[in-house]
Amino acid sequence: MIDLSFELKALGALVALALAGNFLRTKIRSRSRLPLPPGPPGHWLFGNALPRTNQSQHFAEWINTYGPIISLRVGPKVMIIIGRHQESVDIMEKEGGLLADRPRAVAAGEILSSGLRMILAPAGEQFRRLRKAAHTHLQAKAAESYAPIQMDAARDLIIDVLDNPKEHQAAANRYAASVILRVMYGKSTPTAIDAPEIIIIHKMLKRFQALMRPGALLIERFPILKYVPGYTSELEAWRKEECQLFHTQLDRVSKEIGAGDAGPSFSRYLLENQASHKLSDAEMAYLAGSLFGAGADTTAVAIMVVIMASACFPKAQAKVQEELDTVIGRDRAPTFDDDGSLPQVEAFMLECLRWRPVTTLGFAHRALTDIVYKGICIPQGAIVFGNHWAISRDPSVYPNPDNFEPERWLNSEGKVREDLKFPSFGFGRRICPGRHIANRSIFINAVLLLWAFKISEDPEKPVDQAGFVDGVIAHPKPFSVRFEPRFGDEASLRSVMAKYGEGL
């Protein structure tokens, strides 16, 4: 039973925060003299009630009603949702420096991550150090060096599908985990989907993503709750488990370096350049660990969407396979060397990422100062989201947005358009540092899957195109498809795959 005095204290704190919020809003209006973006009406005291489910879609509906930029009041805070392409470019890209900050994340950032997760780090010296270290090892040129790792894992995915087509989603998870383990920690042994570190990391990701949903926990509105005895005990237990995993992986690489048998990896790079990057042991452990988790999750989801779209849109799949048969033929399997000569494949990938964005709402930014745009003000301190789902449905940029149309990405000459983009990996200075590796993973899996198989729906179990888990990362729910080898028989495909990547 909750003590009555505690209830009275909580009520007093609530009233004080509400009054402070009213004072803050008054200051905002008097300072800028410009209105906030329009938005749905909210309660005079508590503000707007955030949707409990499918937030990005609900926000998209409000954007259709109130305009391309909307504002909400969440307790004492102002939340801005940007839901159209041009506005996201003008504000989140061109003014990216003013949105390089993150809002305070009490549960996921301060308690779960001890302030060490780069994705949640506020703008400042620590973020710059972490970002520089990540960029150096994950930039576009460095990403090319991982081609053998990605090709080996993509070959294994094809074999996994041949062995057990019903478990194609598990095969995608295995691919992503295998590659990111090699990149982050140099682990060269085959990665089973039921390996202990994979089970733990997926459990941790599920927790982290639950904490990151706007409005998920009362502690985000009322941070004083973190000081209530016992209130955060579960979060603290999760932190210990996560911290132990990240430090164990980094310590293993450190021991391998000492023994002289460490392969190339991001962790090895961090350990050997710790002084120049001015990183603590804890910062290195969390930088590698959090990138490992994020990369393992988002890449797998993107591969699953490629498989789903292939089955659901056979005409689009056929166009890609016609190009593959013309450019690649059937005597060899496609490789990274073919990137640039397969515009239909690239257009198919781009449309997959737009049609079903991996992150539907995106991650929150925080305005470092007032941002004035077309007669409205995004006030300093506002929480700002670039709503990927709403942007992907912008009819002025993506006509018939609910349709799957890869041709929208091609110009009249059949080349990929340079003037059309989609923010699959975020915005500005907060864009995903692992995007180059992720894009190459999506390419090599898409091109190999569509070269190897005709993918179709199971007539007895039609694919639910809206069957995605409601969360920060839009994981496809289990779905059934059929894989038919395009080269006569399974043995021929296995023979080609046995030699795939030789000489790299």
C-alpha positions in Angstrom: 0.0 0.0 0.0 1.3 3.5 -0.9 1.8 5.8 2.1 -0.6 8.8 2.2 2.2 11.2 2.8 3.9 10.0 -0.4 0.7 10.5 -2.4 0.4 14.1 -1.1 4.1 14.7 -2.0 3.6 13.3 -5.5 0.4 15.5 -5.9 2.3 18.5 -4.8 5.2 17.8 -7.2 2.7 17.3 -10.0 1.0 20.7 -9.3 4.4 22.4 -9.1 5.5 20.9 -12.4 2.2 22.0 -14.0 2.7 25.5 -12.8 6.3 25.5 -14.0 5.1 24.3 -17.4 2.6 27.2 -17.6 5.4 29.6 -16.7 7.7 28.1 -19.3 5.1 28.3 -22.0 4.5 32.0 -21.1 8.2 32.6 -21.4 8.3 30.9 -24.8 5.6 33.1 -26.2 7.0 36.3 -24.8 10.5 35.5 -26.1 9.7 34.5 -29.6 6.4 36.3 -30.2 5.8 33.7 -32.8 3.3 30.9 -32.4 4.1 27.2 -31.9 3.1 24.9 -34.8 -0.5 24.0 -34.7 -1.7 20.7 -33.2 -4.5 18.9 -31.5 -6.0 20.4 -28.4 -4.9 19.1 -25.1 -5.9 19.3 -21.4 -5.2 22.7 -19.8 -3.1 21.1 -17.1 -1.7 17.8 -18.4 -1.4 18.7 -22.1 -1.8 16.1 -24.8 -2.3 12.5 -24.2 0.2 10.5 -26.3 -1.2 7.6 -28.3 -0.5 4.3 -26.5 -0.1 2.3 -29.8 1.1 3.0 -33.3 2.4 6.4 -32.3 4.0 7.3 -35.7 0.8 6.5 -37.6 -1.4 8.5 -35.1 1.0 11.4 -35.4 0.8 11.0 -39.2 -3.0 11.4 -39.0 -2.6 14.6 -37.0 -0.1 15.9 -39.5 -2.7 15.3 -42.3 -5.1 17.4 -40.2 -3.0 20.2 -38.8 -0.1 20.6 -41.2 3.4 19.4 -41.9 4.7 20.4 -38.5 2.7 19.9 -35.4 3.2 20.7 -31.7 2.1 18.8 -28.6 2.4 19.6 -24.9 3.6 16.7 -22.8 3.5 17.9 -19.2 5.8 20.9 -19.0 7.6 20.0 -22.3 6.9 21.0 -25.9 7.1 18.2 -28.5 7.4 18.9 -32.2 6.6 16.3 -34.9 7.8 17.0 -38.4 6.0 14.9 -41.0 6.8 16.1 -44.5 9.9 15.6 -46.6 10.7 19.3 -47.4 10.2 20.4 -43.8 12.4 17.6 -42.6 15.2 18.7 -45.0 14.8 22.4 -44.2 14.8 22.0 -40.4 16.5 18.7 -39.5 19.2 18.7 -42.2 19.9 22.4 -43.0 19.5 23.3 -39.3 21.0 20.1 -38.1 23.5 21.8 -35.8 20.7 23.3 -33.8 19.1 19.9 -33.4 22.2 18.0 -32.5 21.2 17.6 -28.9 19.1 14.8 -27.3 16.4 15.4 -24.7 16.9 14.0 -21.3 16.2 10.2 -21.2 16.0 9.3 -17.5 15.2 5.6 -17.8 17.1 4.5 -20.9 19.9 7.0 -20.7 20.7 7.8 -17.1 19.6 4.6 -15.3 19.9 1.8 -17.9 23.0 3.2 -19.7 24.7 5.2 -17.0 25.0 8.1 -19.4 27.3 6.1 -21.7 25.1 5.3 -24.8 26.2 7.4 -27.8 22.7 7.5 -29.3 21.4 9.2 -26.2 24.4 11.4 -25.4 23.6 15.1 -25.2 25.5 17.4 -27.5 28.9 18.2 -26.1 32.4 17.0 -25.6 31.5 13.4 -24.8 29.3 13.0 -27.8 32.0 14.5 -30.1 34.6 12.0 -28.8 32.3 9.0 -29.2 31.1 10.1 -32.6 34.6 10.7 -33.9 35.8 7.2 -32.7 32.8 5.6 -34.4 33.1 7.5 -37.6 36.8 6.7 -38.1 36.2 3.0 -38.1 32.7 2.9 -39.8 33.0 5.5 -42.5 32.3 4.6 -46.1 35.8 3.6 -47.1 36.3 1.5 -44.0 32.9 -0.2 -44.6 34.3 -1.6 -47.9 36.9 -3.7 -45.9 34.1 -5.7 -44.4 33.0 -7.2 -47.8 34.4 -10.7 -47.1 32.6 -10.9 -43.8 29.3 -9.8 -45.3 29.6 -12.1 -48.3 30.4 -15.1 -46.1 27.4 -14.3 -43.9 25.1 -13.7 -46.9 26.1 -17.0 -48.4 25.3 -18.7 -45.0 21.8 -17.0 -45.2 21.2 -18.6 -48.6 22.2 -22.0 -47.2 20.1 -21.4 -44.1 17.0 -20.7 -46.3 17.7 -23.9 -48.3 18.0 -25.9 -45.2 15.0 -24.5 -43.4 12.9 -22.0 -45.4 10.3 -21.6 -42.7 13.0 -20.0 -40.5 14.0 -17.3 -42.9 13.5 -14.6 -40.3 15.8 -16.4 -37.9 18.3 -16.6 -40.8 18.2 -12.8 -41.2 18.8 -12.4 -37.5 21.7 -14.8 -37.7 23.2 -12.9 -40.7 23.0 -9.5 -38.9 24.4 -10.9 -35.6 27.2 -12.7 -37.3 28.4 -9.7 -39.2 28.2 -7.2 -36.4 30.0 -9.6 -34.0 32.8 -9.8 -36.5 32.9 -6.1 -37.1 32.6 -5.1 -33.4 34.6 -7.8 -31.7 36.4 -9.8 -34.4 34.6 -13.0 -33.4 35.3 -15.4 -36.3 33.5 -18.5 -35.1 30.1 -19.3 -36.7 27.3 -17.5 -34.9 24.2 -19.6 -34.0 21.0 -17.6 -33.5 20.7 -19.3 -30.1 24.3 -18.2 -29.0 24.2 -16.8 -25.4 25.4 -13.3 -26.4 22.7 -13.1 -29.2 19.9 -14.1 -26.8 21.0 -11.6 -24.3 21.5 -8.7 -26.8 18.0 -9.2 -28.2 16.5 -9.3 -24.7 18.4 -6.0 -24.0 17.3 -4.4 -27.2 13.6 -5.2 -26.4 14.0 -3.5 -23.1 15.8 -0.5 -24.5 13.2 0.0 -27.2 10.3 -0.3 -24.7 11.9 2.5 -22.6 12.4 4.7 -25.7 8.7 5.0 -26.6 7.5 8.5 -26.0 5.4 8.6 -22.9 6.2 5.0 -22.0 7.2 5.7 -18.4 6.0 8.3 -15.9 9.6 8.9 -14.8 10.3 10.8 -18.0 7.7 13.4 -17.1 8.6 13.3 -13.4 12.4 12.5 -13.0 12.1 12.9 -9.3 10.7 9.4 -9.2 14.3 8.0 -9.8 15.0 8.9 -6.1 12.0 6.9 -4.8 13.5 3.8 -3.0 12.9 0.7 -5.1 11.3 2.5 -8.0 14.2 1.8 -10.4 15.4 -1.5 -9.0 14.4 -3.4 -12.2 16.2 -0.9 -14.4 19.3 -1.1 -12.2 19.3 -4.9 -12.6 19.0 -4.6 -16.3 21.9 -2.1 -16.3 24.2 -4.6 -14.5 23.4 -7.4 -17.0 24.0 -5.1 -19.9 27.2 -3.7 -18.5 28.6 -7.1 -17.8 28.0 -8.3 -21.3 29.6 -5.2 -22.9 32.7 -5.3 -20.6 33.0 -9.1 -21.1 33.2 -8.7 -24.9 35.7 -5.9 -24.7 37.8 -7.7 -22.1 38.0 -10.8 -24.4 39.4 -8.7 -27.3 41.9 -7.1 -24.9 43.2 -10.5 -23.9 43.4 -11.6 -27.5 45.5 -8.5 -28.2 47.8 -9.4 -25.4 48.1 -12.9 -26.7 48.9 -11.7 -30.2 45.9 -13.4 -31.8 43.3 -10.6 -32.1 41.8 -10.1 -35.5 40.8 -6.7 -36.9 37.7 -5.3 -35.2 36.2 -2.0 -33.9 37.0 -3.0 -30.3 40.6 -3.7 -31.2 40.8 -0.3 -32.8 39.3 1.4 -29.8 41.7 -0.4 -27.4 44.7 0.5 -29.5 43.7 4.1 -29.9 42.1 4.7 -26.5 44.5 7.6 -25.6 44.0 9.5 -28.9 40.2 9.3 -28.6 40.3 10.0 -24.8 37.8 7.3 -24.0 37.4 5.6 -20.7 37.0 1.8 -20.5 33.3 2.2 -19.8 32.8 4.5 -22.8 34.6 2.0 -25.1 32.6 -1.0 -23.7 29.3 0.9 -24.3 30.3 2.3 -27.6 31.0 -1.1 -29.1 28.2 -2.8 -27.3 25.5 -0.4 -28.2 26.6 -0.3 -31.9 26.6 -4.1 -31.8 23.0 -4.2 -30.5 21.7 -1.5 -32.9 23.4 -3.0 -35.9 22.2 -6.6 -35.2 18.6 -5.4 -34.9 18.0 -2.9 -37.7 19.9 -4.8 -40.4 17.9 -8.0 -39.8 14.6 -6.1 -40.0 15.6 -4.5 -43.3 16.4 -7.9 -44.8 13.1 -9.3 -43.6 11.3 -6.4 -45.3 13.1 -7.2 -48.6 11.9 -10.8 -48.3 8.3 -9.6 -47.5 8.2 -7.1 -50.4 9.6 -9.6 -52.8 6.8 -12.1 -52.0 4.0 -9.4 -52.0 5.0 -7.7 -55.2 5.9 -10.3 -57.8 6.0 -7.8 -60.7 8.6 -5.7 -58.9 10.6 -8.8 -58.1 10.5 -9.9 -61.7 12.0 -6.6 -62.9 14.9 -7.0 -60.5 15.5 -10.6 -61.6 15.3 -9.6 -65.3 18.1 -7.1 -64.6 20.1 -9.7 -62.7 19.8 -12.2 -65.5 21.0 -9.6 -68.0 23.9 -8.2 -66.0 25.0 -11.1 -63.8 23.7 -14.2 -65.7 23.5 -17.6 -64.0 27.1 -18.7 -64.2 28.1 -16.8 -61.2 26.6 -15.1 -58.1 26.5 -11.3 -57.7 29.1 -9.6 -55.5 29.8 -6.1 -54.3 31.6 -5.5 -57.5 28.2 -5.4 -59.2 27.0 -2.5 -57.1 26.5 0.5 -59.3 25.4 -1.6 -62.3 22.1 -2.8 -60.9 19.8 0.3 -60.6 16.7 -1.9 -60.4 18.1 -3.6 -57.3 19.0 -0.3 -55.7 15.6 1.1 -56.5 14.0 -2.0 -54.9 16.0 -1.6 -51.8 15.2 2.1 -51.5 11.5 1.5 -51.9 11.7 -1.3 -49.2 13.2 1.2 -46.7 10.5 3.8 -47.6 7.5 1.4 -47.8 8.2 0.0 -44.4 10.6 2.2 -42.5 12.8 0.3 -40.0 12.3 3.1 -37.4 8.8 4.5 -37.9 9.1 7.5 -35.6 12.8 8.0 -35.3 14.7 9.2 -32.3 14.1 12.4 -30.5 16.2 15.5 -31.0 16.3 18.6 -28.7 16.4 22.2 -30.0 19.5 24.0 -28.7 17.9 27.4 -29.5 14.7 28.8 -31.0 14.3 27.8 -34.6 12.1 30.1 -36.7 10.5 28.6 -39.8 7.8 30.1 -42.0 6.2 32.2 -39.2 6.3 29.5 -36.5 8.8 28.9 -33.7 10.3 25.6 -32.5 11.3 26.8 -29.1 14.6 26.1 -27.4 14.4 22.9 -25.4 11.6 21.4 -27.5 11.7 17.7 -28.2 11.7 17.2 -32.0 10.9 14.1 -34.0 11.3 13.6 -37.7 8.4 11.1 -38.1 9.8 8.6 -40.7 6.4 7.0 -41.3 4.7 10.3 -42.0 7.5 11.5 -44.2 7.4 8.2 -46.2 3.7 9.0 -46.8 4.3 12.5 -48.1 2.2 12.5 -51.4 3.9 15.5 -52.8 7.3 13.6 -52.9 6.2 10.0 -53.0 2.9 9.9 -55.1 0.7 7.0 -54.2 2.7 6.5 -51.1 1.0 3.4 -49.9 1.9 1.6 -53.1 5.2 -0.3 -53.6 6.7 1.4 -56.6 10.5 1.0 -57.0 10.3 2.9 -60.3 9.8 6.1 -58.4 13.5 6.0 -57.6 14.6 5.8 -61.3 14.9 8.7 -63.8 13.9 8.6 -67.5 17.3 7.0 -68.3 16.8 4.2 -65.8 19.4 5.4 -63.4 18.8 6.0 -59.7 17.6 9.6 -59.0 19.9 11.9 -57.2 17.1 14.3 -56.3 15.0 11.9 -54.2 16.0 10.8 -50.7 14.5 9.2 -47.7 15.9 9.6 -44.1 16.2 5.9 -43.4 19.2 6.5 -41.0 18.1 9.7 -39.3 19.1 13.3 -39.7 22.0 15.7 -39.5 24.7 15.1 -36.9 22.7 12.3 -35.4 22.6 10.2 -38.5 23.4 6.5 -37.9 27.2 6.1 -37.9 26.8 2.5 -39.1 24.7 3.3 -42.2 27.4 2.5 -44.7 27.8 -1.1 -43.4 24.0 -1.4 -43.1 23.4 -0.3 -46.7 26.0 -2.8 -47.9 24.4 -5.6 -45.9 21.0 -4.8 -47.4 22.5 -4.7 -50.9 24.4 -8.0 -50.7 21.5 -9.9 -49.2 18.9 -8.4 -51.5 20.9 -9.1 -54.6 21.8 -12.6 -53.6 18.3 -13.6 -52.4 16.7 -12.3 -55.6 19.4 -13.9 -57.8 19.0 -17.3 -56.0 15.3 -17.5 -55.4 11.9 -16.7 -56.7 10.1 -15.6 -53.5 6.3 -16.0 -53.3 3.5 -15.9 -50.9 2.2 -19.1 -49.3 -1.4 -19.3 -50.7 -2.5 -20.9 -47.4 -0.8 -18.2 -45.3 -1.0 -14.8 -47.0 1.4 -12.2 -45.8 0.0 -9.5 -43.6 1.6 -6.4 -45.1 0.7 -4.5 -41.9 2.0 -7.2 -39.6 4.7 -5.4 -37.7 5.4 -5.2 -34.0 4.5 -1.8 -32.6 7.8 -0.4 -31.3 10.7 1.9 -31.9 12.0 -0.6 -34.4 9.3 -2.0 -36.6 10.0 -5.8 -36.4 7.9 -7.9 -38.9 5.7 -10.4 -37.2 6.3 -14.0 -38.2 5.3 -14.5 -41.9 5.4 -17.4 -44.3 6.8 -17.3 -47.9 8.1 -19.8 -50.4 11.6 -19.9 -51.8 12.0 -21.6 -55.2 15.6 -21.9 -56.5 15.9 -20.1 -59.9 18.5 -22.5 -61.2 16.7 -25.8 -61.8 17.5 -27.6 -58.6 18.7 -27.0 -55.1 22.0 -28.9 -55.7 23.1 -26.5 -58.4 22.5 -23.5 -56.1 24.4 -25.2 -53.2 27.3 -25.8 -55.6 27.5 -22.2 -56.6 27.3 -21.1 -52.9 30.0 -23.5 -51.9 32.5 -21.4 -54.0 31.0 -18.0 -53.3 33.5 -15.4 -52.2 36.6 -17.5 -53.0 39.6 -15.4 -53.6 38.5 -12.4 -51.5 
